[in-house]
Amino acid sequence: EFFARSRQLASALAQQNVVRGDTISVMLANTPAMLECHYGVPMCQAVLHAINIRLDAAAIAFQLDHAEAKIVIVDREFMPVMKDALKRATVKPLLIQYDDPEYDAPKIDAEALDYDTIVAGGDADFAWLMPRDEWDAISINYTSGTTGNPKGVVYHHRGAYLLAQGNALTT
């Protein structure tokens, strides 16, 4: 089911004209959607930008602009700070809201597409796309910005593969 949903997400992102190297920013708690993004985003050759949920709107806006976010997937719990960040940002990404069933606060009115609806529109048999090159970006992570604006660090498929191999050997 997880593999199918990850492929559905990849397919749905491709339907939104996401192409190799586009950045998908996500601001999610440790939920199934976050795990699906960690696999589904690279499956369409996009770059995952996971945003720290403790950041303020100014720091998030800077990261969205610097990463050139094409799509933002955000948990409704974090929608108020994301809406503030999007007002400050120059990029205008497509906004997708994830509704975590464990979060019981009232729904937030946001002009956003629904995550589960988007995923449901994807193909569970999507022939996911391998990276063209092992040095292609898989993610972009940011420092906390304690001495100025956050610094973006690009991680590549080769590094992710080698880390996985090292973890397997260590285990």
PyMOL CGO cylinders between C-alpha atoms (Angstrom):
from pymol import cmd
from pymol.cgo import CYLINDER

trace = [
    CYLINDER, 0.00, 0.00, 0.00, 2.85, 2.37, 0.85, 0.3, 1, 1, 1, 1, 1, 1,
    CYLINDER, 2.85, 2.37, 0.85, 4.63, 1.63, -2.44, 0.3, 1, 1, 1, 1, 1, 1,
    CYLINDER, 4.63, 1.63, -2.44, 1.39, 2.17, -4.38, 0.3, 1, 1, 1, 1, 1, 1,
    CYLINDER, 1.39, 2.17, -4.38, 0.64, 5.47, -2.61, 0.3, 1, 1, 1, 1, 1, 1,
    CYLINDER, 0.64, 5.47, -2.61, 4.19, 6.69, -3.18, 0.3, 1, 1, 1, 1, 1, 1,
    CYLINDER, 4.19, 6.69, -3.18, 3.82, 5.93, -6.90, 0.3, 1, 1, 1, 1, 1, 1,
    CYLINDER, 3.82, 5.93, -6.90, 0.41, 7.60, -6.90, 0.3, 1, 1, 1, 1, 1, 1,
    CYLINDER, 0.41, 7.60, -6.90, 1.98, 10.72, -5.39, 0.3, 1, 1, 1, 1, 1, 1,
    CYLINDER, 1.98, 10.72, -5.39, 4.76, 10.67, -7.99, 0.3, 1, 1, 1, 1, 1, 1,
    CYLINDER, 4.76, 10.67, -7.99, 2.19, 10.29, -10.75, 0.3, 1, 1, 1, 1, 1, 1,
    CYLINDER, 2.19, 10.29, -10.75, 0.02, 13.09, -9.31, 0.3, 1, 1, 1, 1, 1, 1,
    CYLINDER, 0.02, 13.09, -9.31, 3.04, 15.41, -9.13, 0.3, 1, 1, 1, 1, 1, 1,
    CYLINDER, 3.04, 15.41, -9.13, 3.92, 14.59, -12.74, 0.3, 1, 1, 1, 1, 1, 1,
    CYLINDER, 3.92, 14.59, -12.74, 0.32, 15.47, -13.66, 0.3, 1, 1, 1, 1, 1, 1,
    CYLINDER, 0.32, 15.47, -13.66, 1.00, 18.89, -12.10, 0.3, 1, 1, 1, 1, 1, 1,
    CYLINDER, 1.00, 18.89, -12.10, 3.87, 19.33, -14.60, 0.3, 1, 1, 1, 1, 1, 1,
    CYLINDER, 3.87, 19.33, -14.60, 6.60, 18.59, -12.08, 0.3, 1, 1, 1, 1, 1, 1,
    CYLINDER, 6.60, 18.59, -12.08, 9.79, 17.79, -13.95, 0.3, 1, 1, 1, 1, 1, 1,
    CYLINDER, 9.79, 17.79, -13.95, 13.36, 16.76, -13.14, 0.3, 1, 1, 1, 1, 1, 1,
    CYLINDER, 13.36, 16.76, -13.14, 14.91, 19.16, -10.64, 0.3, 1, 1, 1, 1, 1, 1,
    CYLINDER, 14.91, 19.16, -10.64, 11.69, 20.92, -9.54, 0.3, 1, 1, 1, 1, 1, 1,
    CYLINDER, 11.69, 20.92, -9.54, 11.47, 21.49, -5.80, 0.3, 1, 1, 1, 1, 1, 1,
    CYLINDER, 11.47, 21.49, -5.80, 8.58, 20.13, -3.76, 0.3, 1, 1, 1, 1, 1, 1,
    CYLINDER, 8.58, 20.13, -3.76, 8.54, 21.74, -0.31, 0.3, 1, 1, 1, 1, 1, 1,
    CYLINDER, 8.54, 21.74, -0.31, 6.79, 19.91, 2.50, 0.3, 1, 1, 1, 1, 1, 1,
    CYLINDER, 6.79, 19.91, 2.50, 5.91, 21.03, 6.01, 0.3, 1, 1, 1, 1, 1, 1,
    CYLINDER, 5.91, 21.03, 6.01, 4.55, 17.92, 7.66, 0.3, 1, 1, 1, 1, 1, 1,
    CYLINDER, 4.55, 17.92, 7.66, 4.79, 16.16, 11.00, 0.3, 1, 1, 1, 1, 1, 1,
    CYLINDER, 4.79, 16.16, 11.00, 5.93, 12.53, 11.15, 0.3, 1, 1, 1, 1, 1, 1,
    CYLINDER, 5.93, 12.53, 11.15, 2.87, 11.27, 9.30, 0.3, 1, 1, 1, 1, 1, 1,
    CYLINDER, 2.87, 11.27, 9.30, 2.26, 8.79, 6.48, 0.3, 1, 1, 1, 1, 1, 1,
    CYLINDER, 2.26, 8.79, 6.48, 2.18, 11.74, 4.06, 0.3, 1, 1, 1, 1, 1, 1,
    CYLINDER, 2.18, 11.74, 4.06, 5.73, 12.74, 5.06, 0.3, 1, 1, 1, 1, 1, 1,
    CYLINDER, 5.73, 12.74, 5.06, 7.01, 9.24, 4.37, 0.3, 1, 1, 1, 1, 1, 1,
    CYLINDER, 7.01, 9.24, 4.37, 5.13, 9.14, 1.05, 0.3, 1, 1, 1, 1, 1, 1,
    CYLINDER, 5.13, 9.14, 1.05, 6.78, 12.44, 0.08, 0.3, 1, 1, 1, 1, 1, 1,
    CYLINDER, 6.78, 12.44, 0.08, 10.25, 11.10, 0.91, 0.3, 1, 1, 1, 1, 1, 1,
    CYLINDER, 10.25, 11.10, 0.91, 9.72, 8.36, -1.67, 0.3, 1, 1, 1, 1, 1, 1,
    CYLINDER, 9.72, 8.36, -1.67, 7.15, 9.81, -4.09, 0.3, 1, 1, 1, 1, 1, 1,
    CYLINDER, 7.15, 9.81, -4.09, 8.96, 13.10, -4.76, 0.3, 1, 1, 1, 1, 1, 1,
    CYLINDER, 8.96, 13.10, -4.76, 12.19, 11.44, -6.00, 0.3, 1, 1, 1, 1, 1, 1,
    CYLINDER, 12.19, 11.44, -6.00, 10.09, 8.97, -8.01, 0.3, 1, 1, 1, 1, 1, 1,
    CYLINDER, 10.09, 8.97, -8.01, 9.18, 11.83, -10.37, 0.3, 1, 1, 1, 1, 1, 1,
    CYLINDER, 9.18, 11.83, -10.37, 12.76, 13.19, -10.39, 0.3, 1, 1, 1, 1, 1, 1,
    CYLINDER, 12.76, 13.19, -10.39, 11.83, 16.16, -8.19, 0.3, 1, 1, 1, 1, 1, 1,
    CYLINDER, 11.83, 16.16, -8.19, 13.80, 17.46, -5.20, 0.3, 1, 1, 1, 1, 1, 1,
    CYLINDER, 13.80, 17.46, -5.20, 12.38, 17.16, -1.68, 0.3, 1, 1, 1, 1, 1, 1,
    CYLINDER, 12.38, 17.16, -1.68, 12.63, 20.19, 0.60, 0.3, 1, 1, 1, 1, 1, 1,
    CYLINDER, 12.63, 20.19, 0.60, 11.45, 19.24, 4.10, 0.3, 1, 1, 1, 1, 1, 1,
    CYLINDER, 11.45, 19.24, 4.10, 10.76, 22.37, 6.15, 0.3, 1, 1, 1, 1, 1, 1,
    CYLINDER, 10.76, 22.37, 6.15, 11.41, 22.42, 9.89, 0.3, 1, 1, 1, 1, 1, 1,
    CYLINDER, 11.41, 22.42, 9.89, 8.01, 22.82, 11.58, 0.3, 1, 1, 1, 1, 1, 1,
    CYLINDER, 8.01, 22.82, 11.58, 9.51, 25.10, 14.26, 0.3, 1, 1, 1, 1, 1, 1,
    CYLINDER, 9.51, 25.10, 14.26, 10.57, 27.88, 11.88, 0.3, 1, 1, 1, 1, 1, 1,
    CYLINDER, 10.57, 27.88, 11.88, 8.90, 31.26, 11.65, 0.3, 1, 1, 1, 1, 1, 1,
    CYLINDER, 8.90, 31.26, 11.65, 7.27, 32.65, 8.52, 0.3, 1, 1, 1, 1, 1, 1,
    CYLINDER, 7.27, 32.65, 8.52, 10.25, 34.80, 7.50, 0.3, 1, 1, 1, 1, 1, 1,
    CYLINDER, 10.25, 34.80, 7.50, 12.66, 31.84, 7.53, 0.3, 1, 1, 1, 1, 1, 1,
    CYLINDER, 12.66, 31.84, 7.53, 10.18, 29.66, 5.65, 0.3, 1, 1, 1, 1, 1, 1,
    CYLINDER, 10.18, 29.66, 5.65, 9.61, 32.37, 3.02, 0.3, 1, 1, 1, 1, 1, 1,
    CYLINDER, 9.61, 32.37, 3.02, 13.35, 32.68, 2.49, 0.3, 1, 1, 1, 1, 1, 1,
    CYLINDER, 13.35, 32.68, 2.49, 13.68, 28.92, 2.00, 0.3, 1, 1, 1, 1, 1, 1,
    CYLINDER, 13.68, 28.92, 2.00, 10.71, 28.73, -0.37, 0.3, 1, 1, 1, 1, 1, 1,
    CYLINDER, 10.71, 28.73, -0.37, 12.22, 31.47, -2.53, 0.3, 1, 1, 1, 1, 1, 1,
    CYLINDER, 12.22, 31.47, -2.53, 15.76, 30.11, -2.40, 0.3, 1, 1, 1, 1, 1, 1,
    CYLINDER, 15.76, 30.11, -2.40, 14.62, 26.56, -3.23, 0.3, 1, 1, 1, 1, 1, 1,
    CYLINDER, 14.62, 26.56, -3.23, 12.27, 27.89, -5.94, 0.3, 1, 1, 1, 1, 1, 1,
    CYLINDER, 12.27, 27.89, -5.94, 9.41, 25.77, -4.58, 0.3, 1, 1, 1, 1, 1, 1,
    CYLINDER, 9.41, 25.77, -4.58, 6.98, 24.69, -7.29, 0.3, 1, 1, 1, 1, 1, 1,
    CYLINDER, 6.98, 24.69, -7.29, 4.60, 22.88, -4.92, 0.3, 1, 1, 1, 1, 1, 1,
    CYLINDER, 4.60, 22.88, -4.92, 4.13, 23.14, -1.15, 0.3, 1, 1, 1, 1, 1, 1,
    CYLINDER, 4.13, 23.14, -1.15, 2.51, 20.32, 0.79, 0.3, 1, 1, 1, 1, 1, 1,
    CYLINDER, 2.51, 20.32, 0.79, 1.59, 21.40, 4.31, 0.3, 1, 1, 1, 1, 1, 1,
    CYLINDER, 1.59, 21.40, 4.31, -0.20, 19.84, 7.26, 0.3, 1, 1, 1, 1, 1, 1,
    CYLINDER, -0.20, 19.84, 7.26, -3.24, 21.91, 8.20, 0.3, 1, 1, 1, 1, 1, 1,
    CYLINDER, -3.24, 21.91, 8.20, -1.76, 22.26, 11.69, 0.3, 1, 1, 1, 1, 1, 1,
    CYLINDER, -1.76, 22.26, 11.69, 1.01, 24.40, 10.18, 0.3, 1, 1, 1, 1, 1, 1,
    CYLINDER, 1.01, 24.40, 10.18, -1.17, 26.23, 7.65, 0.3, 1, 1, 1, 1, 1, 1,
    CYLINDER, -1.17, 26.23, 7.65, -1.29, 29.57, 9.54, 0.3, 1, 1, 1, 1, 1, 1,
    CYLINDER, -1.29, 29.57, 9.54, 2.51, 30.00, 9.50, 0.3, 1, 1, 1, 1, 1, 1,
    CYLINDER, 2.51, 30.00, 9.50, 2.70, 28.72, 5.91, 0.3, 1, 1, 1, 1, 1, 1,
    CYLINDER, 2.70, 28.72, 5.91, 0.05, 31.19, 4.74, 0.3, 1, 1, 1, 1, 1, 1,
    CYLINDER, 0.05, 31.19, 4.74, 2.08, 33.98, 6.37, 0.3, 1, 1, 1, 1, 1, 1,
    CYLINDER, 2.08, 33.98, 6.37, 5.27, 32.68, 4.71, 0.3, 1, 1, 1, 1, 1, 1,
    CYLINDER, 5.27, 32.68, 4.71, 3.60, 32.53, 1.30, 0.3, 1, 1, 1, 1, 1, 1,
    CYLINDER, 3.60, 32.53, 1.30, 2.52, 36.18, 1.63, 0.3, 1, 1, 1, 1, 1, 1,
    CYLINDER, 2.52, 36.18, 1.63, 6.18, 37.10, 2.20, 0.3, 1, 1, 1, 1, 1, 1,
    CYLINDER, 6.18, 37.10, 2.20, 7.63, 34.84, -0.50, 0.3, 1, 1, 1, 1, 1, 1,
    CYLINDER, 7.63, 34.84, -0.50, 8.06, 35.84, -4.12, 0.3, 1, 1, 1, 1, 1, 1,
    CYLINDER, 8.06, 35.84, -4.12, 7.41, 32.31, -5.41, 0.3, 1, 1, 1, 1, 1, 1,
    CYLINDER, 7.41, 32.31, -5.41, 3.79, 31.31, -5.85, 0.3, 1, 1, 1, 1, 1, 1,
    CYLINDER, 3.79, 31.31, -5.85, 3.76, 27.51, -5.52, 0.3, 1, 1, 1, 1, 1, 1,
    CYLINDER, 3.76, 27.51, -5.52, 0.74, 25.28, -5.82, 0.3, 1, 1, 1, 1, 1, 1,
    CYLINDER, 0.74, 25.28, -5.82, -0.53, 24.72, -2.26, 0.3, 1, 1, 1, 1, 1, 1,
    CYLINDER, -0.53, 24.72, -2.26, -1.64, 21.26, -1.12, 0.3, 1, 1, 1, 1, 1, 1,
    CYLINDER, -1.64, 21.26, -1.12, -2.99, 20.67, 2.38, 0.3, 1, 1, 1, 1, 1, 1,
    CYLINDER, -2.99, 20.67, 2.38, -2.66, 17.38, 4.26, 0.3, 1, 1, 1, 1, 1, 1,
    CYLINDER, -2.66, 17.38, 4.26, -5.36, 16.68, 6.84, 0.3, 1, 1, 1, 1, 1, 1,
    CYLINDER, -5.36, 16.68, 6.84, -3.76, 14.64, 9.62, 0.3, 1, 1, 1, 1, 1, 1,
    CYLINDER, -3.76, 14.64, 9.62, -6.58, 12.65, 11.27, 0.3, 1, 1, 1, 1, 1, 1,
    CYLINDER, -6.58, 12.65, 11.27, -4.68, 12.78, 14.59, 0.3, 1, 1, 1, 1, 1, 1,
    CYLINDER, -4.68, 12.78, 14.59, -4.94, 16.58, 14.66, 0.3, 1, 1, 1, 1, 1, 1,
    CYLINDER, -4.94, 16.58, 14.66, -8.36, 17.43, 16.07, 0.3, 1, 1, 1, 1, 1, 1,
    CYLINDER, -8.36, 17.43, 16.07, -8.40, 21.25, 15.87, 0.3, 1, 1, 1, 1, 1, 1,
    CYLINDER, -8.40, 21.25, 15.87, -10.98, 22.89, 13.62, 0.3, 1, 1, 1, 1, 1, 1,
    CYLINDER, -10.98, 22.89, 13.62, -10.27, 22.87, 9.91, 0.3, 1, 1, 1, 1, 1, 1,
    CYLINDER, -10.27, 22.87, 9.91, -8.48, 25.92, 8.58, 0.3, 1, 1, 1, 1, 1, 1,
    CYLINDER, -8.48, 25.92, 8.58, -9.94, 27.73, 5.61, 0.3, 1, 1, 1, 1, 1, 1,
    CYLINDER, -9.94, 27.73, 5.61, -7.19, 27.70, 3.04, 0.3, 1, 1, 1, 1, 1, 1,
    CYLINDER, -7.19, 27.70, 3.04, -7.20, 27.93, -0.72, 0.3, 1, 1, 1, 1, 1, 1,
    CYLINDER, -7.20, 27.93, -0.72, -5.40, 24.65, -1.11, 0.3, 1, 1, 1, 1, 1, 1,
    CYLINDER, -5.40, 24.65, -1.11, -5.89, 21.36, -2.86, 0.3, 1, 1, 1, 1, 1, 1,
    CYLINDER, -5.89, 21.36, -2.86, -6.51, 18.31, -0.69, 0.3, 1, 1, 1, 1, 1, 1,
    CYLINDER, -6.51, 18.31, -0.69, -3.53, 15.94, -0.41, 0.3, 1, 1, 1, 1, 1, 1,
    CYLINDER, -3.53, 15.94, -0.41, -5.54, 12.71, -0.37, 0.3, 1, 1, 1, 1, 1, 1,
    CYLINDER, -5.54, 12.71, -0.37, -7.60, 13.83, -3.37, 0.3, 1, 1, 1, 1, 1, 1,
    CYLINDER, -7.60, 13.83, -3.37, -4.41, 14.66, -5.28, 0.3, 1, 1, 1, 1, 1, 1,
    CYLINDER, -4.41, 14.66, -5.28, -2.85, 11.27, -4.40, 0.3, 1, 1, 1, 1, 1, 1,
    CYLINDER, -2.85, 11.27, -4.40, -6.06, 9.42, -5.32, 0.3, 1, 1, 1, 1, 1, 1,
    CYLINDER, -6.06, 9.42, -5.32, -5.86, 11.00, -8.78, 0.3, 1, 1, 1, 1, 1, 1,
    CYLINDER, -5.86, 11.00, -8.78, -2.42, 9.47, -9.34, 0.3, 1, 1, 1, 1, 1, 1,
    CYLINDER, -2.42, 9.47, -9.34, -1.64, 6.11, -10.91, 0.3, 1, 1, 1, 1, 1, 1,
    CYLINDER, -1.64, 6.11, -10.91, -0.69, 3.38, -8.41, 0.3, 1, 1, 1, 1, 1, 1,
    CYLINDER, -0.69, 3.38, -8.41, 1.15, 1.61, -11.26, 0.3, 1, 1, 1, 1, 1, 1,
    CYLINDER, 1.15, 1.61, -11.26, 3.10, 4.72, -12.27, 0.3, 1, 1, 1, 1, 1, 1,
    CYLINDER, 3.10, 4.72, -12.27, 6.40, 3.70, -13.87, 0.3, 1, 1, 1, 1, 1, 1,
    CYLINDER, 6.40, 3.70, -13.87, 8.48, 5.83, -11.57, 0.3, 1, 1, 1, 1, 1, 1,
    CYLINDER, 8.48, 5.83, -11.57, 11.47, 7.61, -12.98, 0.3, 1, 1, 1, 1, 1, 1,
    CYLINDER, 11.47, 7.61, -12.98, 14.99, 6.68, -12.03, 0.3, 1, 1, 1, 1, 1, 1,
    CYLINDER, 14.99, 6.68, -12.03, 17.48, 9.55, -11.71, 0.3, 1, 1, 1, 1, 1, 1,
    CYLINDER, 17.48, 9.55, -11.71, 19.25, 10.30, -14.99, 0.3, 1, 1, 1, 1, 1, 1,
    CYLINDER, 19.25, 10.30, -14.99, 22.51, 10.69, -13.12, 0.3, 1, 1, 1, 1, 1, 1,
    CYLINDER, 22.51, 10.69, -13.12, 23.63, 9.54, -9.67, 0.3, 1, 1, 1, 1, 1, 1,
    CYLINDER, 23.63, 9.54, -9.67, 24.61, 13.13, -8.92, 0.3, 1, 1, 1, 1, 1, 1,
    CYLINDER, 24.61, 13.13, -8.92, 21.04, 14.40, -9.47, 0.3, 1, 1, 1, 1, 1, 1,
    CYLINDER, 21.04, 14.40, -9.47, 19.61, 16.15, -6.42, 0.3, 1, 1, 1, 1, 1, 1,
    CYLINDER, 19.61, 16.15, -6.42, 17.30, 14.11, -4.20, 0.3, 1, 1, 1, 1, 1, 1,
    CYLINDER, 17.30, 14.11, -4.20, 16.77, 16.74, -1.49, 0.3, 1, 1, 1, 1, 1, 1,
    CYLINDER, 16.77, 16.74, -1.49, 17.70, 20.20, -0.32, 0.3, 1, 1, 1, 1, 1, 1,
    CYLINDER, 17.70, 20.20, -0.32, 18.09, 20.82, 3.40, 0.3, 1, 1, 1, 1, 1, 1,
    CYLINDER, 18.09, 20.82, 3.40, 18.64, 24.11, 5.18, 0.3, 1, 1, 1, 1, 1, 1,
    CYLINDER, 18.64, 24.11, 5.18, 20.71, 25.17, 8.14, 0.3, 1, 1, 1, 1, 1, 1,
    CYLINDER, 20.71, 25.17, 8.14, 18.92, 26.96, 10.96, 0.3, 1, 1, 1, 1, 1, 1,
    CYLINDER, 18.92, 26.96, 10.96, 20.17, 30.37, 9.88, 0.3, 1, 1, 1, 1, 1, 1,
    CYLINDER, 20.17, 30.37, 9.88, 21.50, 31.40, 13.29, 0.3, 1, 1, 1, 1, 1, 1,
    CYLINDER, 21.50, 31.40, 13.29, 24.23, 33.59, 11.74, 0.3, 1, 1, 1, 1, 1, 1,
    CYLINDER, 24.23, 33.59, 11.74, 22.20, 34.95, 8.83, 0.3, 1, 1, 1, 1, 1, 1,
    CYLINDER, 22.20, 34.95, 8.83, 19.93, 33.49, 6.20, 0.3, 1, 1, 1, 1, 1, 1,
    CYLINDER, 19.93, 33.49, 6.20, 19.73, 29.69, 6.16, 0.3, 1, 1, 1, 1, 1, 1,
    CYLINDER, 19.73, 29.69, 6.16, 22.16, 27.92, 3.84, 0.3, 1, 1, 1, 1, 1, 1,
    CYLINDER, 22.16, 27.92, 3.84, 20.78, 25.35, 1.42, 0.3, 1, 1, 1, 1, 1, 1,
    CYLINDER, 20.78, 25.35, 1.42, 22.64, 22.05, 1.17, 0.3, 1, 1, 1, 1, 1, 1,
    CYLINDER, 22.64, 22.05, 1.17, 21.82, 19.82, -1.80, 0.3, 1, 1, 1, 1, 1, 1,
    CYLINDER, 21.82, 19.82, -1.80, 21.96, 16.07, -1.27, 0.3, 1, 1, 1, 1, 1, 1,
    CYLINDER, 21.96, 16.07, -1.27, 22.27, 13.74, -4.28, 0.3, 1, 1, 1, 1, 1, 1,
    CYLINDER, 22.27, 13.74, -4.28, 21.07, 10.24, -5.10, 0.3, 1, 1, 1, 1, 1, 1,
    CYLINDER, 21.07, 10.24, -5.10, 24.62, 8.86, -4.89, 0.3, 1, 1, 1, 1, 1, 1,
    CYLINDER, 24.62, 8.86, -4.89, 25.00, 10.10, -1.31, 0.3, 1, 1, 1, 1, 1, 1,
    CYLINDER, 25.00, 10.10, -1.31, 21.62, 8.68, -0.31, 0.3, 1, 1, 1, 1, 1, 1,
    CYLINDER, 21.62, 8.68, -0.31, 22.56, 5.31, -1.81, 0.3, 1, 1, 1, 1, 1, 1,
    CYLINDER, 22.56, 5.31, -1.81, 25.94, 5.22, -0.10, 0.3, 1, 1, 1, 1, 1, 1,
    CYLINDER, 25.94, 5.22, -0.10, 24.40, 6.18, 3.24, 0.3, 1, 1, 1, 1, 1, 1,
    CYLINDER, 24.40, 6.18, 3.24, 21.84, 3.38, 2.87, 0.3, 1, 1, 1, 1, 1, 1,
    CYLINDER, 21.84, 3.38, 2.87, 24.62, 0.90, 2.09, 0.3, 1, 1, 1, 1, 1, 1,
    CYLINDER, 24.62, 0.90, 2.09, 26.62, 2.10, 5.10, 0.3, 1, 1, 1, 1, 1, 1,
    CYLINDER, 26.62, 2.10, 5.10, 23.58, 1.75, 7.36, 0.3, 1, 1, 1, 1, 1, 1,
    CYLINDER, 23.58, 1.75, 7.36, 22.98, -1.80, 6.10, 0.3, 1, 1, 1, 1, 1, 1,
    CYLINDER, 22.98, -1.80, 6.10, 26.60, -2.75, 6.72, 0.3, 1, 1, 1, 1, 1, 1,
    CYLINDER, 26.60, -2.75, 6.72, 26.58, -1.19, 10.18, 0.3, 1, 1, 1, 1, 1, 1,
    CYLINDER, 26.58, -1.19, 10.18, 23.37, -2.99, 11.08, 0.3, 1, 1, 1, 1, 1, 1,
]
cmd.load_cgo(trace, "trace")
